[in-house]
Amino acid sequence: MNPHRRLVLVEDHRLFRAGVRSELDASIEVVGEAATVAEAIPMIRELDPDVVLLDVHLPDGTGQAVIAAVAPDRPGVKFLALSVSDAAEDVIAVIRAGARGYVTKTISGPELSEAVHRVAEGDAVFSPRLAGFVLDAFRGVEGVASDPELDLLTAREREVLQLIARGYLYKEIAAQLHLSVKTIESHVSAVLRKLQLSSRHQLTRWAVERRLI
Amino acid sequence: MSTVGARLPAALARLTRRREEGLLGGVCAGLARAARVDPTLLRLVFALLAFAGGAGLVAYAAAWIGLPDEGQAPPRRARRWLGVALLGVGAVVALRSSGVADSLLWPAAIVAAGTLLALRQPGGASRSQLTARTVAAAGLVIGGSLLLLETATSGASGGFLVAPAALVVVLFLVVGPWVWRLARERDTERLERIRAQERADMAARVHDSVLQTLALIQRSADDPRRVAALARRQERELRAWLYGGPAAGDGETLGRALVESLADVEELHGVRVELVQTGDVQLDEPLRALVLAVREAVTNAAVHAGVPEVFVFADVGEAEVSVYVRDRGAGFDRGAVPADRRGIVDSIEARMTRHGGTAAVRSTPGEGTEVELRLPLEAS
């Protein structure tokens, strides 16, 4: 059984918040709801939840602004980005700001609950679309990497991302590759870390082309 | 829209002296700040003009009297006019001392008066008043210019070329930055107009598409499938418009063809197709066949799998394109499919083989199906 998790919901549509609240499973308690960046920052500081489910676009700013303001003094809080946006710049920017994952608003209740638990445990959550963006970002000529540790995906990581892009769940990927779910999780976390830390030439150019920097 | 003339007094009103930064009265420091140039440059200009019969001194005094000190209340109207008059005297002195003959000076003064008249359009004036002023100003400028031209061609004055040239340079230094700033303000205005236009376009767009769809949805509230299809189509249109993406791309690419083709399937069969693509490529004949095969595979999933969602991942690599169509639905046993159901064999496998590609179908009853399509890219 999943451990009890405290969640703050930052999202400006009241109806959508109500929908999320009713769909999350019983192990996740919504302890606070905020509709704006200005409301969210003091609320997260005060409540110190396990996970913040964070809309990328808020009326008075972006999800990144919330992460940037809160993350330094609340390192234990994990952020899961939630968006209807298909735009690569929104998704990658919020991940690079420190979110542990990205899901689209069409996600089903059980999948969202699983994503919240996964993020709370410190793992990463990639939607098929995010996996596609990441594959695109790290694609390109090999050997231009200044820091291969950060700038290149391993063959295994690429394989895992491709399976996520194909719509596989972690346990399905594990079965397909004859690995444990834990191993898949650590591969995805490694990719997340590279995405957040790499200053790779290709990634930078890719980001510039999409006006991320 | 405000005119250039309406801004001249405003621009003058913004000029101040900056006493604590200045050497004397802070005139040069203040002007330099407004014009965003080095104060030393202006000090040099005034010093040079001082040699033109003392014009620089007169102009400096005029500015000292006419301009308010930074942070102080602006000087009274009379004091401002005294400053302007002194400035005029300075200009006349400078011109005469630098060898400009009276025959040149007066036409120039007429042109200057005309220009001033043109630039100082009072705010509350009626249309006919404005027209009269403009006509008068234009008359003065043109008349003065003609007189100037006549004097110049008749060669009345010997050494009149050098000194006026110097004055033109000085004028350019003083007026140039101000004109440049005016031009920039006009740019800002144009940008604002463009933004207003964009907002209007957006409102029109929302009205034509989103509001219409919402009305349709309300009328079809008893048909959930139609509601879902309407909402999905609207979502797609809105996305394409907001984020660009393959649907807004130029030319025929694989990405665009897939988006369009899968949108059709979504609408026809009421499923949601999650398309993820990396890279893209111009569409050619074999790739068109690939799109048709993908469409067939997604349709199969929509019809037989019994799940609301189908995943499509298209990966454009260096040498080949691979597309995966996956559902987490009913699945099937290949051997149990009746021989007359030719969809997979004809529409997918044979089509791919004809164009040099491959197709593989993996399915497990109860777990779902994945169709893998591969097509080598022709070296171009």
Interface residues (C-beta under 8 A of the other chain):
Chain A: S85 D86 A87 T106 P128 R129 A131 G132 L135 D136 R139 Q162 A165 R166 G167 Y168
Chain B: R239 L242 Y243 G245 R272 E274 V276 Q277 T278 G279 F311 F313 D315 Y324 R326 R328 E370
